[in-house]
Amino acid sequence: MKRDYKIVFVMFSWGGIGTMEKTVDLVFSSEILNEGADLFEVDRNSLTKLGDFENYIYRGKRDSLDVIVRYTHSSHRTYDLLAAEIDWVSFLKNKGFNVYGHFTSKNGQLVETRKARDETEFYISCFEMLPGRQIGWRNIEENGGLARIWGAAIGKLHRITKSYQPPTGKAARLQWDDDELIQIEMFKPDIESEIAAYRDRIIAQINSLEKTEDNYGLIHSDLHSGNFHIHGEDIFLFDFDDCSYHWFGSDIAIPLYYIVFQRDLHSKDGRDEFASRFFTKFIEGYKMEYILGPGTLESIPLFLKLRDIVLLSVLYKKFDFSRLSANERRFFEEVKVRVQQEEAIIDFRDLHFQ
């Protein structure tokens, strides 16, 4: 569950937040960058860096086609997990879903491996650059139909993923609670016992939810507005780096979490009314494509709280607390206070929707 909290760091990019860990950055060389481009027949001189949060992401030209080249360090994902991600994305594309297609390398491989000087590895893949534009909360405010399109895309994803089975004998993507970011102690060994206990209670409550083929399966896990493009009336999804086996309700909670988060950066006035309008349209779209199973809406507060817990873990992993900016400090404290007070980013009971 990602974890792409990348949208958070995109918002705060002017504060220097969200770069790759120093240990990885030190071994990502220009040689690896260029070799990866060459392997996938991408013009070295066309490479433009787009991001470096959990993967190094570059835009480039493969002949006349705009493509994405992704470099993933072995500390973040294994080769098998990347292969499992690509298999699922290819399955979705074959079912008519608007996602990117992957290119094979000169060697006929979907994922290439290159060793760094410390003997760790980088896994390189290449795929289509999708058309369209990103949207934000202001676009939703002006056009509620965008929320409906967003919801319909996730509903369609859940309907299609029900029939997916990983290839026999191949590794599958992880279960949601295998995510290392749930283990805050990995990044903050002296985390307050109250926070650890709260985390454990939320996990236990989620694990008590009914699990069926209609409400649990392989999902995107991070479908905030930074991970899709709107192109006309179509929506194109990308960044499946965090896909995992999870309750479908989590894929519904994440858009609500981040659209409220985005708007809060501007103003918290009228946030309940905005969230209610957004979620009404979003659920309308979802229901056009897939059923809303029993208990799904009731589970949303749990997944909102879980997102804050994991985001807190991300901040402990990414922030240099010896030199936080004022904006970074404010951001961190807002997340931590919500966790300490055991509150969700928004009180779901206060929302009014059909």
C-alpha positions, 0 to 999 in steps of 0.5 A: 500500500503505497505508499505512493505517497508520492503525491504528497511529495510532489506537492511538497517538492519545492521543499526538497522532499521525496528524493531517493535514499542516499545509499541508493543514490550513491550507486545509481551511476550514469553508466547504469542510466545509459545502459538501461536506455541502450538496452531498450533502444531509447535515445540517451540524449532524450532522457529527462528525469521525472521522479526519484521517490521509490524508483528513478523515472525518466522520460525518453524517445524510442524512435519517435515514441515517447516512453518511460524508463524505470530503474528500480533498486533491489532494496525496493522491489525484487525481480520477481515482484516486478515481473508479477506487476508487469504480468498483471498490468499486461492482463489489464491491458489485454482486457481493454483497460487503459494502461501502458504497454511494456516494451521488450529489450534488445535481449527480448526481456521485459526486465533487465538487470544491471549490477551497481558497484556495491553488488546490489542491482537495478532492474530496468523496464520500459513502457508507454508514455500515456496521453492526457493530463493530471487533475487536482481538487480544483478540477474536481470542484469545477467538474464533478463528472471527473470524480465519476470517471475516477470512480468508474475506473476503479470499479472497472479495475476491481471487476476485471481483477477478479478473474486474474490469476498469476502464472503457475509457478511464478511469484505473486504480488505481496499481501497488503500486510507484508508491506514493510512500511507497516513496521514503523519500528524499521524506520523509527526504532523508538516509536512511541508505544501508544502509536505502535499499539494503535497501529496493531489495533487498526491492523487487527480490525482490518484483518477481521473484515470479511474477505471474499472474491468480491471484495478482495484481490489484486488492486492498484493500492495508490490511485490518487490523482497523481497516478492517472491522466484524463484524456478527453472522456477517458482515464489512463492509469499508471504507476502500479509499483504498489499493487498488492492483494488488499480489500477493494475498500482501500482503493476507494479510500485512497482517492478520498484521502488524497483529494482531501489532503490536496484541498487542505493545503489550500483551505480547510473551510467547507472540507466536509461539503467538498468531500461529500460532493466528491465521494457522491460522484465517485461512488456513482461512477464506481457503481456503474462498473462494479458492485459495492459489497456489504461492509465496504463503505463501513470499512473506509474509516479504517483504511483512512487511518491506515493510510496515515499510519503508513504515511507516518512511517514514510516520513520517518524513512524519508525525512532528515529530522536534523534539518526539516523546513517549516513546511516539512515540520508542519506536514509531519506534525499534522500526520503524527497528531492524527495518528496520536489522536487516533483520528482519520483525515476526515470524519466519514460519519460527517459526509452526506452522500447517496 
